[in-house]
């Protein structure tokens, strides 16, 4: 089972690929519900769907690229908050870390622990 580093604005956390995949699936499903009509959301969804299929320690969410604008970041934070309520017991911690990372509350870097469970 691979692990991947989830990074945003020079901070991040390590997650097991299978758990990160479960979280991404829940998040993407939430992002589709009532999604605003725009041209920037479909590429994010498509990229994260593709990444959720990877299991080898090389998932790349590209958060800095996709969420550079405040509008996009606010939308994904809102979707993540809703998705967290529907996440599985297994992916809840990863979803919480993901949300905290987007809010600037995670201060660890790639030298941090690999298993947060």
C-alpha positions as CSV (number, residue, x, y, z in Angstrom):
1,X,0.0,0.0,0.0
2,X,1.5,3.3,-1.1
3,X,1.5,6.6,0.7
4,X,1.3,10.1,-0.9
5,X,2.1,13.5,0.4
6,X,-0.8,16.0,0.3
7,X,0.7,19.5,0.0
8,X,-0.7,23.0,0.0
9,X,1.2,26.2,0.5
10,X,4.4,24.5,1.6
11,X,2.6,22.4,4.3
12,X,1.0,19.0,4.2
13,X,0.6,15.5,5.5
14,X,1.2,12.0,4.4
15,X,-1.8,9.7,3.7
16,X,-2.2,6.1,2.7
17,X,-3.3,6.0,-0.9
18,X,-6.3,3.8,-0.3
19,X,-7.6,6.1,2.4
20,X,-6.9,9.2,0.4
21,X,-8.7,7.6,-2.6
22,X,-11.7,7.0,-0.4
23,X,-11.7,10.6,0.7
24,X,-11.3,12.0,-2.8
25,X,-14.2,9.9,-4.0
26,X,-16.4,11.3,-1.3
27,X,-15.2,14.9,-1.9
28,X,-15.6,14.7,-5.7
29,X,-19.2,13.3,-5.2
30,X,-19.9,16.3,-2.9
31,X,-18.4,18.8,-5.4
32,X,-20.8,17.5,-8.1
33,X,-23.8,18.3,-5.9
34,X,-25.1,21.7,-6.8
35,X,-21.8,22.6,-8.5
36,X,-21.6,26.1,-9.8
37,X,-21.5,26.4,-13.6
38,X,-18.0,27.4,-14.4
39,X,-15.0,26.2,-16.5
40,X,-12.6,25.6,-13.6
41,X,-14.4,22.9,-11.6
42,X,-14.5,20.1,-14.2
43,X,-10.7,19.9,-14.5
44,X,-10.2,19.7,-10.8
45,X,-12.8,16.9,-10.5
46,X,-11.3,15.0,-13.5
47,X,-7.8,15.3,-12.1
48,X,-8.8,14.1,-8.6
49,X,-10.8,11.2,-10.0
50,X,-7.7,10.1,-11.9
51,X,-5.5,10.5,-8.8
52,X,-7.9,8.4,-6.8
53,X,-7.1,5.5,-9.0
54,X,-3.4,5.6,-8.2
55,X,-1.9,3.3,-5.5
56,X,1.8,3.5,-5.5
57,X,2.7,6.5,-3.5
58,X,2.6,9.1,-6.3
59,X,-0.9,10.8,-6.0
60,X,-0.6,14.4,-6.9
61,X,-3.6,16.6,-6.0
62,X,-2.0,19.8,-7.3
63,X,-3.7,21.9,-4.7
64,X,-1.5,24.9,-5.2
65,X,-2.3,25.0,-8.9
66,X,-6.0,24.3,-8.7
67,X,-6.8,26.4,-5.6
68,X,-4.7,29.5,-6.2
69,X,-7.8,31.8,-6.3
70,X,-9.8,32.5,-3.2
71,X,-13.1,31.6,-4.9
72,X,-11.9,28.1,-5.8
73,X,-10.4,27.6,-2.3
74,X,-13.7,28.7,-0.6
75,X,-15.7,26.3,-2.8
76,X,-13.5,23.3,-2.1
77,X,-13.4,24.1,1.7
78,X,-17.2,24.2,1.7
79,X,-17.5,21.0,-0.3
80,X,-14.9,19.3,2.0
81,X,-16.9,20.4,5.1
82,X,-20.0,18.8,3.6
83,X,-18.1,15.7,2.4
84,X,-16.6,15.2,5.9
85,X,-20.1,14.6,7.3
86,X,-20.6,11.7,4.8
87,X,-17.1,10.3,4.9
88,X,-16.4,6.7,6.0
89,X,-14.9,6.0,9.4
90,X,-11.7,5.1,7.6
91,X,-11.3,8.3,5.7
92,X,-12.7,10.7,8.3
93,X,-9.2,11.5,9.7
94,X,-7.7,12.1,6.2
95,X,-10.7,14.3,5.3
96,X,-10.2,16.3,8.5
97,X,-6.5,16.8,7.8
98,X,-7.3,17.8,4.2
99,X,-9.8,20.4,5.4
100,X,-7.4,21.7,8.1
101,X,-4.6,21.9,5.4
102,X,-6.8,24.1,3.2
103,X,-7.7,26.3,6.1
104,X,-4.0,26.8,6.9
105,X,-4.1,24.9,10.2
106,X,-1.7,22.2,9.2
107,X,1.9,23.3,9.8
108,X,3.8,20.0,9.1
109,X,5.8,19.3,6.0
110,X,7.1,16.3,4.2
111,X,9.3,15.3,7.1
112,X,6.2,14.7,9.3
113,X,4.8,11.3,10.2
114,X,3.5,9.0,7.5
115,X,0.6,7.5,9.5
116,X,-1.8,9.8,11.3
117,X,-4.2,7.1,12.4
